[in-house]
Amino acid sequence: MASTGSPPIAAGEAYEVEAIRQNDDGDGVASIHGMTVFIPFLLPGERARVRIEQVEKRFARARLVERMSDGPDRVEPRCPVFTRCGGCQVQHMAYEAQAAWKEARIRRMAARLGLEDGVVQPIEASRAPYRYRNQVQMPVRWNEAAERVEMGFFALGSHEMAVTETCLLVSAEMDDVLRRARWFLTSLGSTAQFVHHVIVRQSRATGDLAVVFAVTDDDPRVKRSVGRFHAPHVAQVSVTVQPRAHGPVWGDSIDVMKGASHLEERLCDLRVRWSPRSFLQVQADMAERLYQHVVHAAQVRETDVVIDAYCGVGVMTLLLARRAARAVGIEEVDDAIADARVNAKLNNLQNAEFVVDRVERWLPRHVAQGNRADVLVFDPPRKGVDRAAIEAAAEANVDRLVYVSCNPATLERDLRLLMARGFCVTSIRPFDMFPQTSHVECVVAMKRG
């Protein structure tokens, strides 16, 4: 007999369930003997046979064995390795339903924060549910037995590769370059064992592509070998050395083996230089719509001083500088700030300046020195804004704050902190930057309470 307090289900057991909703990862949610169970790739209203794989104190995870019915939002996934590749979570879901689900997630977040439902605006859906990405990092491995290179993406939470010859999220030109890279690396024989990733980027404005090979060995012969790669529209070939194949993709430096040192993009009528290690939003069309909304939400006046924290290559900084007296972009990545400074010159914007520093270090110092700021923009990575930067925002004299988030979990945490320090949320606009995945971006407009 099970001891008192033990879970009502156990790993290995099979059940028939009906999904009642989706969680924030896109998994179907069912209840078995009162315990919440998460089932990937099962949609609300669908019945299925499942097998329990993991049991925790408050929930369990199960594997879909057989689907017994289809919900109204189900579509046939287009990718041959969907469910095995960790890149997409909701490709089995009609795109309109994906967008509605993401909007509903943000509305639930707003409700938990005590905000009125009208604060959340309708989601900006993507015009391109597929073939929308302008950059990709694809893992590579050398198959010794078959004497060929294999490429694909890792399964979620593992280093098990789902080998594929295509990715339907990247442009057709990028897909072609990835195929050619696989053939090229296979032709190098055992030298290919030193390559662990191929990174491809594309400019929408010019059509040019840049290819970076991430290698484990600093041997010049390896660099020269992979540096000979060529393909239509490839304007740059580079190499970065990162000895850990399953760690960070990028090494400390990049060697340009062929072509220009950067790509050039056009966003919101700005010329934008874009180096290999610099961050740029993965979907140019949606990025423009997001940037335009940020400018609108910031309500910048011509006398304002604006701070753009986590500014990347400075696109938002420059757009804000067009309307402000002065705009300052803060970013810790040297290459991105170098690009941002060039971008200011390319666009003849002399009232924009850029600083290489960590936001959590620079912003408190800036505020403590009594410097003026009227508008503050946060656009942090997935981990959100550092607590020190939030405290500095509260102490500053800014009366308008715009938060651009790529992670609803850390956004909710940070909004709660900002609201407790005198800011109130005036609007939240979700943006579907990443169709077929569980990710959703948000632009939050706030003002001093």
N, C-alpha and C positions, 0 to 999 in steps of 0.2 A: 504494500500500500504506500502511496506517495505520502511524504511528510506534509504536515500542515504548512501552508504558505508556498508550496512548490507550484511551478507554473502548471496550468491545466492542460498544456500540450507539450509534446516533446519532439526533438529533431528526428526526422525520418518518417514521421506519421503523415498519412495522406488524408485529405479532406476535399469535399466539394464546398465551394464558397461562391458568394456573389459580392463583387466590389461595390461599395456604397459611395465612394468618392475617390479622389486622387490626393496624394500628399504633395508637398512642394518639390519633390524629386521626380514627380510624374508616375510614381508607383500606384497601383490600385490598392485600396484599403478595404479590408474585410474584418469581420469579427468572428472568432472561433472560441466558443465557451467563455465569452466575455473578454477575450484577449485580442488586442489590435494586431493585425497581421498585414505586412506590406508585401505585395506581389508585383514585381516589375512586369510591364507590358500588358497589364489587365486594366481595362477601362471601366468607368462607372456603369453599372447595370449589366455587366457581363458575368456569366457564370463559368466556373472552371474547376477542374481537378488540379489540386496543388499539393506539393510535398514540402513539409516544414524543413528548413535548412539551418536556422539559427533561432535560438530562444533566449531572450533577455528577460529582465525582471518585469518590464512593463509592455513589451512588444515582442513580436517574432517576425522573421522573414521567411518567405516561402518561394519556391520555384514553380513557375507555371508548367504543368504537365500536359494538360489538354484543355483547350477552350471549348466550352459547350454551347456558347451563344455569343453573338456579336452585338455590340452596342451601336447606336446610330452614328457615333462619331468615328468609328473604325474605318481605316483605309488600308490598302495593301502597301506595305513599306517598299520603297523603290531601291533601297540599298541591299545588296546580297549578303552583307555581314551585319546588318542591323540585328540587335540583341546580343551579338558577340563583341562588337566594337563599342568602346565606351564613349564615343563622340556624340551620339544622338540618343536621346531618351524617349522621344514622343513621335517618332516617324510613323507610327501606326495610327496616328490621330489626325483627323482632318485639320487643315491649317486654321480654319476659322475657329474650330474648337480649341486649338492650342492657344490662340490669341485670347479667347474668352477666359480660358483657365488661368492664364498669366494675369490678366486684369483682375480676376476674382481673388487671386492670391494677394495682390496689392491692396484690394479693398478690405480683405480680412486683416492685413497688417494695420491698416489705418484704423479699423475698428478697435483693435487691441490697444492702440495708442489713444483711444478716446476721441478720435477725429470724426467729424460728420462725413457721411458717405459722399456728399457733393464735393468734397475736397479732392477726391480721386477723379481725374479726367479719363475719358476713353483712351484705350491703348492705341499707340501708333503702330499699326500692323505693318509688316514688311511687304514691299511690292514684289519681292523675290524670295519665295520660301525655299528655293534651292539655288545653287550656283551663286551664292552671294558673298562668299568670303574672298578677301583680297590677300590673305596670308594663311600659311599652314606650316606646321612642324610635323613631319612624318617620320616615325621611327624606322630604322633600317637594321637588318641583320643578315649575316652571311650564312647561308645553308651549306655547310661543308659537304654533306652527303650528296646533295644535288648540284653542288658547285654553281650556285646562283644566289643572287641577292633577292631577299623578300622584303616587302614594305607593307606597312599597315598601321593600325592604331591599337593601343593597349585596351584590354577589357577594363571596365571600371574598377579602380582600386587594386589593379594587379599589373604585372609586367608580362602577361600572356598576350601575345600579339594576335590580332585578327587580321590575317593576311588578306590584302585586297589590291586590285589593280585600278581602282577608281575611288574618288570621293565626290559625292554629289553635292557637297556644300561649297566646293571651290569652283572657280571659273573653268570653262572647258580648256582654255589655254594653259592654266596651271596644271590641270589634270594631265594634259599632254606632256608637259615638262616633267612631271613626276614619273610618267611611264618611260620617257626617254632617259631619265636619271637612273631608273632601275636597270634598263638595258645597258647603259654606259657603265655603271658600277659592276654589273655582272661581267662585262668585258675586261675589267681590270683584274679579275681572278681574286686571289687571296688578299690582295691589297684592300679590297672592299671590306674586309673584316674590321678595319680601323674606323669605318664610317658608322655612326650610330643614329644620326638624324639628317634629313634633308629639309631645309627651310626654304620655302618659295613665297615670294611676295610679288604683287602686280599693281601697277599704277592704272587706275581707271582712265586717267587723262591721256596718257601716252600709249598705253598697252604694253609698255616695257615690263620685263620681269627681272627679278634678282634671285639668285640661287646661292644659298649658303650650305656648305657641307660641314657638319659637326663631326670632328674626328677625335679619337682617343690618343693619337700619337703625334708628337711635334716634329716628326721626321720630315725634312724638306722634300724627300722623294714622294711621300704620301701626299703632301700639299700640291706638288707639281702634277701628280697623276690626276687627282680629282679636279684640279684647276683647269684641265684641258676640256672640261665639259662644255658643250655648246648645243644650242637648240634655237629654233625660231623665236625672235623677240626677246631673247635673254640678253640683257644689257650689262649684267654684272655677275661674276662668279667669285665667291669668297670662301674662306675657310676659317673656322674657329676651332680651337683646340680645347676640348673638355674631356679629361681622362676618365671621368665617371660616366659610363654609358647610361646608367639609370638614375643619374642625379640631374642637376640643372643642365639644360641643353647647351647654353652659351658658355664659352670660355671667357677669360679676362680680356682677350683682344680678338681682332678680326684682321685677317690678311686678305686684301683684295687681289685676286689672282688675274682678273681680267675685267676690263670695262670701267665704268664710272664708280664712284664711291657711294652713290646714293640714287634713289629714284625721285622723280618729281610728280606730285599730285596736285590737283586743283580741288579745293573745297570751299564752298561759299564765296567764290570769286577770289580766293587767296591762292597764291602760288605756295606750295608746301614741299620743302625738301624733307626727305625721309630716308635716314640711314638704317643699316640692317638691325642695329640694336635698339633703335628708337621705337616707342609705342605709337601706333595709330589705330583708330577704331577699325574693326575688321570688315565693315560694310559701309562703303563710301556714301551711298544714297541715304541710308538711315543715319549715318553720322552727321550729314548736313542738316537733316531735319532736327536731330537732337541739339546740335550747336545753335541753330536758329531759335529753338525753344529756350535754351539757356539764356541767350541774349535778351529775349523777350521777358523771361522770368526775372532777370536781374534789374530791369527797369533803370538802366544806366543813364545818368545825366552827364552833360558835357563838363561839369565841374568835378565829377567823381574820381576818386582813386580806387582802383579795383585790384584785388589780390586773387590770383588764380593758383590755387594750391594743387600740386600734382599735375603740372601743366603739360607734360610730355613735350611734343615738338612745338607747342605754343599756339595751336590753332584757335582755341577759345580765347587765350590771352589777346591775340591779335584782333579777333572779332570784337572783343570788349573794348580794346584800345581805340578802335574806330569811333566809338561813341563817348569815351571817357577822356578826362584830362591826362590820366596816367594809368598804366596797367603793369603789374609786376607778376611774372610767372615764376613759380618755385618748383624745382624738380631735382631729385637726387642723382639721376642718370646723366653722366657727363655728355654722352653722345647726343641725347635728346636736347639738352640745353644748347649745345653747339648748333644743332639744326634749328632750334627756335631763334637763335640770334641771327642766323643767316636768313630765316624766313621773315624776320622783321625788316631786314634790309631789302629782300626781294619785293616786299610789299610797301616799301617807303613809309614805314610806321616808326617814327622816331620817339614816340611816347610810350613804347613798350620796352621793358627791360626784363632780363632773365637772370636768375640766381641758382647756382648749383648748391643745394643744401637739402637736408631732411626737413620736411614741413614741421614736424614736432619739435625741432630745434630752432628753426628760423622764426616761426610765427610767434612763439612766446617772447623771444628776444626783441622782435620788431614791436610788439605791443608794449613791452616793458620800457622801451625807449621813447614811448609816447608818440610814435609815428601814426599818421592818419590813414584810415581806410574806411571807405563808405560801403563797399560791396566786397563780399568774400565768396569765392567759389571753391568748393571742395569736389574733387574728382578722383577719389582714392582707389587703390587696388581692392581686391575682394576682401581683404582683412579689415577694411574700413579706415576711419580716421583715428589716429592716435589720441589717447585721452588728453595728453598735454596740449595738442592742437585744439581740441574742443574747449578746454579751459581758457586757452588764449582767445578763442573766438568770443567766448562769453565776456571776457574782460575788455575786448576791443570796443571801439565806438561804432562798429559796423551796424547799420540798421537793416541791411538786406543780405541774405545768405542763400546761396543756391547750392544744393547738394546733388551731385551726379553719382548714382550708385549702380554697381554691377552685381550686387549681392543683397537681396532683401533682408537677410538675417542680420548682417552688420548694419545695414541702413536702419532697421528698427531699433537696434541697440543705440546707435548714435543719435537718432531723432529723439529718443526718450531722454538722453542726456542733454541735448540742446534745448528741448522744451522745458526741462527742469531748470535751465539757466536763463530763461527769459525770452526764448524765441518761440514764435507760433508758426505753424504750418499753414500756408495759404493755398497751396495747390500741390498735387502729386500727379505727374504724367508718366505712365509706363511706356517703354519703347521696346519692341520686339527686335532686338539687334541680332538674335541668334535663333531663327526658326529651326524646328526639329529637335531642339534641346530644351532643357528645363530652365535655362538662364533667361533673366529679364532685367533690363536696365530701367532706371527711374530718374526723373529730374524732379527734385523737390524744391519749391520756392518757400522761403521763410522770411519773416520780418521780426524785428524787435517787438516784443509783446506789448 
